[in-house]
């Protein structure tokens, strides 16, 4: 039997997420859901502005793309489902999941405000774009009248400043929060390292 065929080699190649990381992600999802529900400002498109981007920005920058994606998507989707916005949960799952992934992918491990800001900006623009297109399709389906397509664009465009402001709050609070937590508890970055949350 060669080394590559040995049970030890097989075990080392199969990496699994640790129970500690599962617990951490669960806590982050719950936190995102609570933060999203804490302040809900209704909008013209029958959605709501909230503080979810703060938690998403923090999770992505500290723990990386996959955690950012799961926390952002699942946390906001659960908030939709549990606060009467059930129709929006698939859109939130995609938009905020992509946002968290991009912020984590581009920003994890970056120590400068500029690097983290760039990651936040790209993730936020992606979220805004997904919501824009998704809301147009959403309202087009709900209102299949002859002029509903143009009306859907008008309604969806009114959401852009709201989503942009929401994202801005996420960056203005989330990035300083990352810096503050890193200063208070430097080992936080090691929790986001793959070698710290996988088992062989």
MDTraj code that builds the backbone (N, CA, C; nanometers):
import mdtraj as md
import numpy as np

residues = "UNK UNK UNK UNK UNK UNK UNK UNK UNK UNK UNK UNK UNK UNK UNK UNK UNK UNK UNK UNK UNK UNK UNK UNK UNK UNK UNK UNK UNK UNK UNK UNK UNK UNK UNK UNK UNK UNK UNK UNK UNK UNK UNK UNK UNK UNK UNK UNK UNK UNK UNK UNK UNK UNK UNK UNK UNK UNK UNK UNK UNK UNK UNK UNK UNK UNK UNK UNK UNK UNK UNK UNK UNK UNK UNK UNK UNK UNK UNK UNK UNK UNK UNK UNK UNK UNK UNK UNK UNK UNK UNK UNK UNK UNK UNK UNK UNK UNK UNK UNK UNK UNK UNK UNK UNK UNK UNK UNK UNK UNK UNK UNK UNK UNK UNK UNK UNK UNK UNK UNK UNK UNK UNK UNK UNK UNK UNK UNK UNK UNK UNK UNK UNK UNK UNK UNK UNK UNK UNK UNK UNK UNK UNK UNK UNK UNK UNK UNK UNK UNK UNK UNK UNK UNK UNK UNK UNK UNK UNK UNK UNK UNK UNK UNK UNK UNK UNK UNK UNK UNK UNK UNK UNK UNK UNK UNK UNK UNK UNK UNK UNK UNK UNK UNK UNK UNK UNK UNK UNK UNK UNK UNK UNK UNK UNK UNK UNK UNK UNK UNK".split()
xyz = np.array([
    [0.0854, -0.1193, 0.0000],
    [0.0000, 0.0000, 0.0000],
    [0.0887, 0.1240, 0.0000],
    [0.0634, 0.2166, -0.0896],
    [0.1434, 0.3381, -0.0967],
    [0.0933, 0.4354, 0.0087],
    [0.1756, 0.5405, 0.0309],
    [0.1375, 0.6401, 0.1300],
    [0.0058, 0.7069, 0.0927],
    [-0.0127, 0.7265, -0.0392],
    [-0.1332, 0.7954, -0.0825],
    [-0.2577, 0.7117, -0.0611],
    [-0.2381, 0.5762, -0.0467],
    [-0.3527, 0.4884, -0.0272],
    [-0.3796, 0.4590, 0.1197],
    [-0.2939, 0.5055, 0.2064],
    [-0.3064, 0.4723, 0.3476],
    [-0.4254, 0.5440, 0.4091],
    [-0.4850, 0.4828, 0.5142],
    [-0.5970, 0.5475, 0.5825],
    [-0.5612, 0.6848, 0.6373],
    [-0.4382, 0.6999, 0.6862],
    [-0.3969, 0.8284, 0.7412],
    [-0.3995, 0.9356, 0.6347],
    [-0.3504, 0.9006, 0.5125],
    [-0.3491, 0.9968, 0.4043],
    [-0.4903, 1.0330, 0.3626],
    [-0.5769, 0.9333, 0.3627],
    [-0.7159, 0.9585, 0.3261],
    [-0.7816, 1.0522, 0.4259],
    [-0.7547, 1.0274, 0.5555],
    [-0.8122, 1.1132, 0.6583],
    [-0.7609, 1.2555, 0.6481],
    [-0.6342, 1.2712, 0.6157],
    [-0.5761, 1.4049, 0.6101],
    [-0.6283, 1.4838, 0.4917],
    [-0.6728, 1.4122, 0.3883],
    [-0.7222, 1.4832, 0.2713],
    [-0.8688, 1.5211, 0.2860],
    [-0.9367, 1.4584, 0.3801],
    [-1.0780, 1.4893, 0.4019],
    [-1.0899, 1.5866, 0.5179],
    [-1.1105, 1.7123, 0.4866],
    [-1.1152, 1.8169, 0.5879],
    [-1.2610, 1.8468, 0.6210],
    [-1.2888, 1.8592, 0.7490],
    [-1.4242, 1.8834, 0.7935],
    [-1.4291, 2.0088, 0.8796],
    [-1.5417, 2.0762, 0.8750],
    [-1.5612, 2.1938, 0.9581],
    [-1.5761, 2.1504, 1.1034],
    [-1.5077, 2.2179, 1.1937],
    [-1.5091, 2.1791, 1.3350],
    [-1.6400, 2.2201, 1.4015],
    [-1.6775, 2.1518, 1.5094],
    [-1.7968, 2.1905, 1.5854],
    [-1.7897, 2.3340, 1.6362],
    [-1.6693, 2.3781, 1.6727],
    [-1.6540, 2.5149, 1.7221],
    [-1.6895, 2.6165, 1.6142],
    [-1.6490, 2.5875, 1.4891],
    [-1.6795, 2.6807, 1.3813],
    [-1.8273, 2.6793, 1.3476],
    [-1.8893, 2.5622, 1.3551],
    [-2.0334, 2.5536, 1.3313],
    [-2.1075, 2.6381, 1.4347],
    [-2.0641, 2.6278, 1.5605],
    [-2.1273, 2.7060, 1.6665],
    [-2.1083, 2.8557, 1.6438],
    [-1.9879, 2.8940, 1.6005],
    [-1.9597, 3.0345, 1.5751],
    [-2.0480, 3.0883, 1.4629],
    [-2.0587, 3.0112, 1.3543],
    [-2.1419, 3.0543, 1.2419],
    [-2.2882, 3.0659, 1.2848],
    [-2.3327, 2.9720, 1.3671],
    [-2.4711, 2.9776, 1.4162],
    [-2.4948, 3.1045, 1.4972],
    [-2.3988, 3.1407, 1.5811],
    [-2.4106, 3.2629, 1.6604],
    [-2.4112, 3.3861, 1.5702],
    [-2.3264, 3.3862, 1.4686],
    [-2.3210, 3.4993, 1.3757],
    [-2.4500, 3.5118, 1.2947],
    [-2.5076, 3.3979, 1.2545],
    [-2.6356, 3.4010, 1.1830],
    [-2.7438, 3.4594, 1.2725],
    [-2.7482, 3.4123, 1.3979],
    [-2.8482, 3.4627, 1.4921],
    [-2.8296, 3.6129, 1.5159],
    [-2.7038, 3.6546, 1.5286],
    [-2.6756, 3.7970, 1.5502],
    [-2.7220, 3.8795, 1.4318],
    [-2.6932, 3.8312, 1.3110],
    [-2.7352, 3.9022, 1.1900],
    [-2.8864, 3.9122, 1.1820],
    [-2.9559, 3.8040, 1.2163],
    [-3.1025, 3.8049, 1.2153],
    [-3.1569, 3.9069, 1.3142],
    [-3.1007, 3.9089, 1.4337],
    [-3.1467, 4.0027, 1.5373],
    [-3.1184, 4.1465, 1.4967],
    [-2.9983, 4.1715, 1.4455],
    [-2.9617, 4.3071, 1.4035],
    [-3.0518, 4.3531, 1.2883],
    [-3.0815, 4.2611, 1.1967],
    [-3.1676, 4.2950, 1.0834],
    [-3.3083, 4.3298, 1.1289],
    [-3.3559, 4.2624, 1.2314],
    [-3.4913, 4.2857, 1.2807],
    [-3.4990, 4.4016, 1.3801],
    [-3.3866, 4.4406, 1.4365],
    [-3.3864, 4.5412, 1.5434],
    [-3.4449, 4.6736, 1.4960],
    [-3.4035, 4.7176, 1.3771],
    [-3.4542, 4.8418, 1.3190],
    [-3.4984, 4.8110, 1.1764],
    [-3.6270, 4.8228, 1.1516],
    [-3.6825, 4.7975, 1.0185],
    [-3.7634, 4.9190, 0.9740],
    [-3.7124, 4.9876, 0.8710],
    [-3.7789, 5.1064, 0.8190],
    [-3.8443, 5.0701, 0.6861],
    [-3.9771, 5.0665, 0.6786],
    [-4.0474, 5.0283, 0.5547],
    [-4.0106, 5.1206, 0.4381],
    [-4.0044, 5.0629, 0.3178],
    [-3.9706, 5.1390, 0.1977],
    [-4.0859, 5.1329, 0.0977],
    [-4.0749, 5.2141, -0.0087],
    [-4.1801, 5.2191, -0.1097],
    [-4.1986, 5.0864, -0.1815],
    [-4.0914, 5.0074, -0.1898],
    [-4.0984, 4.8792, -0.2594],
    [-4.1476, 4.7672, -0.1689],
    [-4.2060, 4.8073, -0.0533],
    [-4.2622, 4.7126, 0.0427],
    [-4.1557, 4.6257, 0.1103],
    [-4.0304, 4.6709, 0.1024],
    [-3.9233, 4.6064, 0.1766],
    [-3.8946, 4.6883, 0.3019],
    [-3.7709, 4.6808, 0.3511],
    [-3.7363, 4.7591, 0.4694],
    [-3.5855, 4.7801, 0.4764],
    [-3.5474, 4.8960, 0.5269],
    [-3.4060, 4.9247, 0.5519],
    [-3.3711, 4.8710, 0.6899],
    [-3.2458, 4.8270, 0.7057],
    [-3.2058, 4.7649, 0.8319],
    [-3.0554, 4.7767, 0.8515],
    [-3.0063, 4.7149, 0.9581],
    [-2.8639, 4.7247, 0.9927],
    [-2.7866, 4.5958, 0.9637],
    [-2.8403, 4.5120, 0.8776],
    [-2.7763, 4.3825, 0.8511],
    [-2.6350, 4.3951, 0.7976],
    [-2.6079, 4.5014, 0.7217],
    [-2.4765, 4.5130, 0.6573],
    [-2.3627, 4.5303, 0.7569],
    [-2.3931, 4.5773, 0.8757],
    [-2.2900, 4.5878, 0.9790],
    [-2.2380, 4.4489, 1.0143],
    [-2.3307, 4.3569, 1.0419],
    [-2.2917, 4.2202, 1.0770],
    [-2.2267, 4.1480, 0.9605],
    [-2.2760, 4.1727, 0.8398],
    [-2.2212, 4.1062, 0.7208],
    [-2.0791, 4.1537, 0.6934],
    [-2.0570, 4.2840, 0.7022],
    [-1.9234, 4.3391, 0.6800],
    [-1.8245, 4.2836, 0.7815],
    [-1.8641, 4.2827, 0.9076],
    [-1.7774, 4.2302, 1.0122],
    [-1.7462, 4.0824, 0.9893],
    [-1.8468, 4.0027, 0.9629],
    [-1.8282, 3.8577, 0.9456],
    [-1.7392, 3.8265, 0.8258],
    [-1.7614, 3.8947, 0.7148],
    [-1.6815, 3.8693, 0.5956],
    [-1.5357, 3.9068, 0.6142],
    [-1.5106, 4.0251, 0.6713],
    [-1.3728, 4.0713, 0.6878],
    [-1.2937, 3.9865, 0.7863],
    [-1.3588, 3.9406, 0.8908],
    [-1.2881, 3.8653, 0.9947],
    [-1.2793, 3.7166, 0.9619],
    [-1.3882, 3.6578, 0.9137],
    [-1.3938, 3.5122, 0.9005],
    [-1.3903, 3.4599, 0.7575],
    [-1.3872, 3.5489, 0.6587],
    [-1.3681, 3.5044, 0.5227],
    [-1.4948, 3.4875, 0.4409],
    [-1.4796, 3.4474, 0.3132],
    [-1.5913, 3.4489, 0.2180],
    [-1.7043, 3.3513, 0.2477],
    [-1.6713, 3.2291, 0.2877],
    [-1.7772, 3.1297, 0.3065],
    [-1.8614, 3.1606, 0.4295],
    [-1.7956, 3.2044, 0.5357],
    [-1.8708, 3.2450, 0.6540],
    [-1.9522, 3.3704, 0.6235],
    [-1.8901, 3.4655, 0.5542],
    [-1.9622, 3.5869, 0.5163],
    [-2.0847, 3.5572, 0.4325],
    [-2.0715, 3.4622, 0.3404],
    [-2.1825, 3.4259, 0.2527],
    [-2.2967, 3.3614, 0.3308],
    [-2.2640, 3.2658, 0.4157],
    [-2.3671, 3.1951, 0.4921],
    [-2.4336, 3.2888, 0.5919],
    [-2.3523, 3.3648, 0.6632],
    [-2.4062, 3.4569, 0.7634],
    [-2.4933, 3.5632, 0.6975],
    [-2.4432, 3.6229, 0.5891],
    [-2.5195, 3.7275, 0.5214],
    [-2.6480, 3.6764, 0.4598],
    [-2.6398, 3.5660, 0.3869],
    [-2.7573, 3.5143, 0.3198],
    [-2.8606, 3.4565, 0.4143],
    [-2.8181, 3.3648, 0.4992],
    [-2.9113, 3.2958, 0.5885],
    [-2.9647, 3.3908, 0.6964],
    [-2.8779, 3.4753, 0.7523],
    [-2.9210, 3.5663, 0.8577],
    [-3.0296, 3.6625, 0.8117],
    [-3.0114, 3.7224, 0.6948],
    [-3.1126, 3.8167, 0.6454],
    [-3.2376, 3.7444, 0.5963],
    [-3.2208, 3.6264, 0.5384],
    [-3.3370, 3.5494, 0.4939],
    [-3.4246, 3.5102, 0.6124],
    [-3.3625, 3.4688, 0.7218],
    [-3.4381, 3.4355, 0.8422],
    [-3.5108, 3.5580, 0.8976],
    [-3.4469, 3.6725, 0.8886],
    [-3.5122, 3.7956, 0.9343],
    [-3.6356, 3.8251, 0.8502],
    [-3.6254, 3.8041, 0.7192],
    [-3.7414, 3.8243, 0.6317],
    [-3.8557, 3.7308, 0.6692],
    [-3.8214, 3.6051, 0.6869],
    [-3.9235, 3.5032, 0.7144],
    [-3.9929, 3.5288, 0.8478],
    [-3.9161, 3.5744, 0.9464],
    [-3.9721, 3.5896, 1.0815],
    [-4.0298, 3.7277, 1.1093],
    [-4.0266, 3.8159, 1.0113],
    [-4.0801, 3.9504, 1.0351],
    [-4.1820, 3.9935, 0.9302],
    [-4.2402, 3.8956, 0.8595],
    [-4.3487, 3.9270, 0.7680],
    [-4.3086, 3.9665, 0.6280],
    [-4.1840, 3.9434, 0.5907],
    [-4.1378, 3.9756, 0.4551],
    [-4.0963, 3.8477, 0.3827],
    [-4.1802, 3.7468, 0.3922],
    [-4.1454, 3.6136, 0.3416],
    [-4.1121, 3.6158, 0.1927],
    [-4.1835, 3.6967, 0.1148],
    [-4.1612, 3.6991, -0.0299],
    [-4.0209, 3.7467, -0.0668],
    [-3.9573, 3.8206, 0.0245],
    [-3.8259, 3.8760, -0.0060],
    [-3.7101, 3.7837, 0.0304],
    [-3.7378, 3.6743, 0.1021],
    [-3.6254, 3.5978, 0.1553],
    [-3.5343, 3.5376, 0.0481],
    [-3.5855, 3.4904, -0.0691],
    [-3.4896, 3.4395, -0.1692],
    [-3.3960, 3.5488, -0.2206],
    [-3.4498, 3.6704, -0.2361],
    [-3.3684, 3.7820, -0.2842],
    [-3.2637, 3.8219, -0.1811],
    [-3.3039, 3.8258, -0.0549],
    [-3.2081, 3.8572, 0.0514],
    [-3.0995, 3.7508, 0.0612],
    [-3.1405, 3.6255, 0.0469],
    [-3.0446, 3.5142, 0.0530],
    [-2.9353, 3.5313, -0.0516],
    [-2.9743, 3.5672, -0.1741],
    [-2.8773, 3.5819, -0.2832],
    [-2.7976, 3.7112, -0.2694],
    [-2.8676, 3.8232, -0.2507],
    [-2.8017, 3.9543, -0.2494],
    [-2.7030, 3.9673, -0.1340],
    [-2.7470, 3.9356, -0.0137],
    [-2.6582, 3.9503, 0.1017],
    [-2.5584, 3.8355, 0.1124],
    [-2.5948, 3.7199, 0.0589],
    [-2.4974, 3.6112, 0.0533],
    [-2.3806, 3.6463, -0.0370],
    [-2.4109, 3.7027, -0.1541],
    [-2.3049, 3.7465, -0.2458],
    [-2.2237, 3.8595, -0.1848],
    [-2.2909, 3.9510, -0.1189],
    [-2.2215, 4.0611, -0.0522],
    [-2.1202, 4.0087, 0.0493],
    [-2.1646, 3.9189, 0.1359],
    [-2.0752, 3.8637, 0.2374],
    [-1.9602, 3.7861, 0.1774],
    [-1.9878, 3.7112, 0.0688],
    [-1.8817, 3.6349, 0.0038],
    [-1.7745, 3.7271, -0.0539],
    [-1.8169, 3.8309, -0.1258],
    [-1.7202, 3.9206, -0.1897],
    [-1.6402, 3.9992, -0.0866],
    [-1.7059, 4.0456, 0.0176],
    [-1.6335, 4.1182, 0.1222],
    [-1.5289, 4.0271, 0.1867],
    [-1.5684, 3.9028, 0.2145],
    [-1.4736, 3.8093, 0.2749],
    [-1.3627, 3.7674, 0.1810],
    [-1.3965, 3.7450, 0.0552],
    [-1.2983, 3.7000, -0.0434],
    [-1.1936, 3.8076, -0.0698],
    [-1.2387, 3.9319, -0.0804],
    [-1.1469, 4.0413, -0.1131],
    [-1.0844, 4.1068, 0.0096],
    [-1.1495, 4.0910, 0.1263],
    [-1.1037, 4.1665, 0.2428],
    [-1.0433, 4.0875, 0.3558],
    [-1.0594, 3.9541, 0.3574],
    [-1.0058, 3.8773, 0.4694],
    [-0.8538, 3.8912, 0.4776],
    [-0.8062, 3.9188, 0.5956],
    [-0.6622, 3.9313, 0.6180],
    [-0.6066, 4.0692, 0.5895],
    [-0.6858, 4.1567, 0.5308],
    [-0.6367, 4.2923, 0.5033],
    [-0.6329, 4.3718, 0.6333],
    [-0.5230, 4.4428, 0.6535],
    [-0.5051, 4.5164, 0.7786],
    [-0.5302, 4.6657, 0.7626],
    [-0.5313, 4.7146, 0.6399],
    [-0.5483, 4.8583, 0.6187],
    [-0.6956, 4.8917, 0.5975],
    [-0.7306, 5.0130, 0.6372],
    [-0.8679, 5.0586, 0.6173],
    [-0.9002, 5.0644, 0.4683],
    [-0.8012, 5.1054, 0.3885],
    [-0.8225, 5.1143, 0.2440],
    [-0.8560, 4.9792, 0.1822],
    [-0.7829, 4.8762, 0.2212],
    [-0.8078, 4.7427, 0.1674],
    [-0.9436, 4.6900, 0.2082],
    [-0.9796, 4.7106, 0.3341],
    [-1.1113, 4.6651, 0.3815],
    [-1.2240, 4.7451, 0.3176],
    [-1.1998, 4.8738, 0.2977],
    [-1.3018, 4.9583, 0.2360],
    [-1.3289, 4.9157, 0.0922],
    [-1.2235, 4.8819, 0.0189],
    [-1.2411, 4.8369, -0.1193],
    [-1.3239, 4.7090, -0.1241],
    [-1.2955, 4.6160, -0.0359],
    [-1.3719, 4.4912, -0.0302],
    [-1.5176, 4.5183, 0.0035],
    [-1.5388, 4.6048, 0.1031],
    [-1.6757, 4.6419, 0.1414],
    [-1.7493, 4.7069, 0.0246],
    [-1.6816, 4.7957, -0.0480],
    [-1.7444, 4.8687, -0.1581],
    [-1.7898, 4.7736, -0.2685],
    [-1.7026, 4.6814, -0.3067],
    [-1.7378, 4.5872, -0.4141],
    [-1.8524, 4.4961, -0.3710],
    [-1.8457, 4.4466, -0.2490],
    [-1.9543, 4.3631, -0.1983],
    [-2.0856, 4.4397, -0.1912],
    [-2.0800, 4.5651, -0.1492],
    [-2.2008, 4.6464, -0.1377],
    [-2.2613, 4.6764, -0.2743],
    [-2.1781, 4.7072, -0.3725],
    [-2.2282, 4.7340, -0.5075],
    [-2.2954, 4.6103, -0.5659],
    [-2.2380, 4.4942, -0.5381],
    [-2.2993, 4.3695, -0.5860],
    [-2.4361, 4.3493, -0.5215],
    [-2.4455, 4.3756, -0.3923],
    [-2.5738, 4.3611, -0.3219],
    [-2.6785, 4.4553, -0.3809],
    [-2.6409, 4.5802, -0.4029],
    [-2.7338, 4.6791, -0.4579],
    [-2.7805, 4.6375, -0.5973],
    [-2.6879, 4.5876, -0.6791],
    [-2.7220, 4.5459, -0.8154],
    [-2.8175, 4.4272, -0.8151],
    [-2.7926, 4.3305, -0.7283],
    [-2.8798, 4.2121, -0.7214],
    [-3.0200, 4.2524, -0.6770],
    [-3.0281, 4.3391, -0.5784],
    [-3.1594, 4.3858, -0.5332],
    [-3.2323, 4.4623, -0.6440],
    [-3.1597, 4.5440, -0.7179],
    [-3.2219, 4.6224, -0.8247],
    [-3.2855, 4.5313, -0.9288],
    [-3.2072, 4.4394, -0.9812],
    [-3.2588, 4.3480, -1.0843],
    [-3.3648, 4.2554, -1.0256],
    [-3.3393, 4.2040, -0.9056],
    [-3.4339, 4.1125, -0.8430],
    [-3.5679, 4.1767, -0.8148],
    [-3.5680, 4.3018, -0.7710],
    [-3.6941, 4.3689, -0.7410],
    [-3.7727, 4.4004, -0.8680],
    [-3.7019, 4.4310, -0.9767],
    [-3.7713, 4.4510, -1.1042],
    [-3.8438, 4.3231, -1.1450],
    [-3.7743, 4.2115, -1.1411],
    [-3.8353, 4.0835, -1.1774],
    [-3.9466, 4.0469, -1.0795],
    [-3.9246, 4.0736, -0.9533],
    [-4.0208, 4.0415, -0.8489],
    [-4.1539, 4.1131, -0.8732],
    [-4.1470, 4.2433, -0.8961],
    [-4.2697, 4.3206, -0.9155],
    [-4.3288, 4.3006, -1.0546],
    [-4.2460, 4.2616, -1.1484],
    [-4.2986, 4.2290, -1.2828],
    [-4.3864, 4.1047, -1.2757],
    [-4.3464, 4.0088, -1.1953],
    [-4.4243, 3.8862, -1.1799],
    [-4.5537, 3.9133, -1.1042],
    [-4.5449, 3.9957, -0.9999],
    [-4.6636, 4.0240, -0.9201],
    [-4.7630, 4.1143, -0.9915],
    [-4.7138, 4.1950, -1.0848],
    [-4.8009, 4.2889, -1.1574],
    [-4.7777, 4.2742, -1.3075],
    [-4.8355, 4.1742, -1.3692],
    [-4.8083, 4.1446, -1.5108],
    [-4.8833, 4.2324, -1.6097],
    [-4.9241, 4.3542, -1.5705],
    [-4.9946, 4.4435, -1.6613],
    [-4.9045, 4.4959, -1.7718],
    [-4.9629, 4.5639, -1.8655],
    [-4.8899, 4.6110, -1.9835],
    [-4.7780, 4.7087, -1.9479],
    [-4.8023, 4.7946, -1.8493],
    [-4.7014, 4.8948, -1.8151],
    [-4.6250, 4.8598, -1.6880],
    [-4.6371, 4.7364, -1.6443],
    [-4.5779, 4.6991, -1.5162],
    [-4.4260, 4.6958, -1.5194],
    [-4.3677, 4.6716, -1.6379],
    [-4.2215, 4.6625, -1.6442],
    [-4.1574, 4.7967, -1.6122],
    [-4.2094, 4.9049, -1.6746],
    [-4.1550, 5.0378, -1.6461],
    [-4.1842, 5.0782, -1.5027],
    [-4.3032, 5.0425, -1.4547],
    [-4.3376, 5.0743, -1.3156],
    [-4.2462, 4.9999, -1.2190],
    [-4.2136, 4.8757, -1.2527],
    [-4.1253, 4.7961, -1.1677],
    [-3.9872, 4.8602, -1.1588],
    [-3.9371, 4.9121, -1.2699],
    [-3.8066, 4.9783, -1.2684],
    [-3.8097, 5.1036, -1.1803],
    [-3.9195, 5.1794, -1.1904],
    [-3.9314, 5.3000, -1.1091],
    [-3.9289, 5.2649, -0.9608],
    [-4.0070, 5.1632, -0.9240],
    [-4.0118, 5.1220, -0.7839],
    [-3.8765, 5.0696, -0.7381],
    [-3.8148, 4.9861, -0.8216],
    [-3.6849, 4.9279, -0.7841],
    [-3.5773, 5.0349, -0.7704],
    [-3.5806, 5.1357, -0.8569],
    [-3.4802, 5.2418, -0.8509],
    [-3.4935, 5.3257, -0.7240],
    [-3.6148, 5.3341, -0.6700],
    [-3.6306, 5.4081, -0.5445],
    [-3.5614, 5.3368, -0.4288],
    [-3.5364, 5.2074, -0.4467],
    [-3.4704, 5.1298, -0.3423],
    [-3.3188, 5.1471, -0.3434],
    [-3.2625, 5.1918, -0.4556],
    [-3.1170, 5.2024, -0.4677],
    [-3.0577, 5.2949, -0.3607],
    [-3.1100, 5.4176, -0.3425],
    [-3.0541, 5.5031, -0.2363],
    [-3.0690, 5.4413, -0.0975],
    [-3.1801, 5.3706, -0.0747],
    [-3.2017, 5.3059, 0.0547],
    [-3.0976, 5.1974, 0.0783],
    [-3.0782, 5.1118, -0.0229],
    [-2.9791, 5.0049, -0.0097],
    [-2.8373, 5.0607, 0.0003],
    [-2.8117, 5.1708, -0.0720],
    [-2.6792, 5.2331, -0.0655],
    [-2.6536, 5.2909, 0.0734],
    [-2.7541, 5.3557, 0.1315],
    [-2.7395, 5.4108, 0.2665],
    [-2.7203, 5.2993, 0.3683],
    [-2.7969, 5.1918, 0.3517],
    [-2.7840, 5.0763, 0.4406],
    [-2.6435, 5.0178, 0.4328],
    [-2.5911, 5.0075, 0.3101],
    [-2.4551, 4.9559, 0.2909],
    [-2.3520, 5.0509, 0.3517],
    [-2.3769, 5.1818, 0.3371],
    [-2.2850, 5.2814, 0.3926],
    [-2.2747, 5.2673, 0.5440],
    [-2.3880, 5.2490, 0.6093],
    [-2.3870, 5.2282, 0.7544],
    [-2.3068, 5.1020, 0.7886],
    [-2.3242, 4.9991, 0.7041],
    [-2.2496, 4.8752, 0.7257],
    [-2.1001, 4.8969, 0.7238],
    [-2.0527, 4.9810, 0.6311],
    [-1.9101, 5.0097, 0.6232],
    [-1.8619, 5.1013, 0.7336],
    [-1.9407, 5.2043, 0.7628],
    [-1.8996, 5.3025, 0.8639],
    [-1.8946, 5.2419, 1.0038],
    [-1.9780, 5.1424, 1.0281],
    [-1.9791, 5.0775, 1.1594],
    [-1.8997, 4.9472, 1.1572],
    [-1.9161, 4.8694, 1.0498],
    [-1.8546, 4.7370, 1.0437],
    [-1.7031, 4.7391, 1.0410],
    [-1.6436, 4.8276, 0.9614],
    [-1.4975, 4.8324, 0.9509],
    [-1.4336, 4.8797, 1.0818],
    [-1.4792, 4.9892, 1.1426],
    [-1.4240, 5.0261, 1.2745],
    [-1.4456, 4.9169, 1.3794],
    [-1.5558, 4.8441, 1.3685],
    [-1.5806, 4.7349, 1.4630],
    [-1.4751, 4.6259, 1.4478],
    [-1.4385, 4.5941, 1.3237],
    [-1.3323, 4.4964, 1.2992],
    [-1.2024, 4.5428, 1.3631],
    [-1.1676, 4.6693, 1.3413],
    [-1.0433, 4.7232, 1.3965],
    [-1.0452, 4.7203, 1.5494],
    [-1.1598, 4.7543, 1.6080],
    [-1.1704, 4.7574, 1.7541],
    [-1.1583, 4.6168, 1.8125],
    [-1.2241, 4.5190, 1.7507],
    [-1.2186, 4.3816, 1.8007],
    [-1.0785, 4.3244, 1.7842],
    [-1.0127, 4.3537, 1.6719],
    [-0.8755, 4.3065, 1.6520],
    [-0.7821, 4.3640, 1.7581],
    [-0.8031, 4.4898, 1.7943],
    [-0.7179, 4.5517, 1.8964],
    [-0.7442, 4.4910, 2.0336],
    [-0.8714, 4.4659, 2.0636],
    [-0.9068, 4.4113, 2.1946],
    [-0.8774, 4.2632, 2.2061],
    [-0.8885, 4.1914, 2.0932],
    [-0.8699, 4.0462, 2.0962],
    [-0.7984, 4.0020, 1.9679],
    [-0.6646, 4.0214, 1.9629],
    [-0.5868, 3.9881, 1.8423],
    [-0.6069, 3.8459, 1.7891],
    [-0.6303, 3.7437, 1.8731],
    [-0.6479, 3.6083, 1.8195],
    [-0.7718, 3.5907, 1.7315],
    [-0.8581, 3.6912, 1.7236],
    [-0.9799, 3.6790, 1.6433],
    [-0.9466, 3.6445, 1.4984],
    [-0.8354, 3.6968, 1.4474],
    [-0.7985, 3.6701, 1.3085],
    [-0.7634, 3.5241, 1.2861],
    [-0.7069, 3.4589, 1.3865],
    [-0.6705, 3.3184, 1.3701],
    [-0.7938, 3.2295, 1.3638],
    [-0.9037, 3.2759, 1.4233],
    [-1.0269, 3.1988, 1.4161],
    [-1.0752, 3.1914, 1.2722],
    [-1.0481, 3.2961, 1.1961],
    [-1.0889, 3.2971, 1.0572],
    [-0.9968, 3.2228, 0.9633],
    [-0.8832, 3.1750, 1.0133],
    [-0.7903, 3.0994, 0.9297],
    [-0.8421, 2.9579, 0.9104],
    [-0.8307, 2.9042, 0.7903],
    [-0.8818, 2.7703, 0.7601],
    [-0.8203, 2.6641, 0.8501],
    [-0.6900, 2.6814, 0.8798],
    [-0.6230, 2.5806, 0.9616],
    [-0.6780, 2.5747, 1.1040],
    [-0.7508, 2.6801, 1.1431],
    [-0.8053, 2.6851, 1.2787],
    [-0.9455, 2.6273, 1.2880],
    [-1.0128, 2.6099, 1.1741],
    [-1.1482, 2.5609, 1.1854],
    [-1.1742, 2.4364, 1.1036],
    [-1.0657, 2.3626, 1.0723],
    [-1.0815, 2.2348, 1.0058],
    [-1.0141, 2.1271, 1.0869],
    [-1.0598, 2.0071, 1.0699],
    [-1.0003, 1.8934, 1.1381],
    [-0.9544, 1.7925, 1.0352],
    [-0.8545, 1.7183, 1.0693],
    [-0.8043, 1.6147, 0.9792],
    [-0.8367, 1.4785, 1.0372],
])
top = md.Topology()
chain = top.add_chain()
for i, resn in enumerate(residues, 1):
    res = top.add_residue(resn, chain, resSeq=i)
    for name in ("N", "CA", "C"):
        top.add_atom(name, md.element.get_by_symbol(name[0]), res)
traj = md.Trajectory(xyz[None], top)
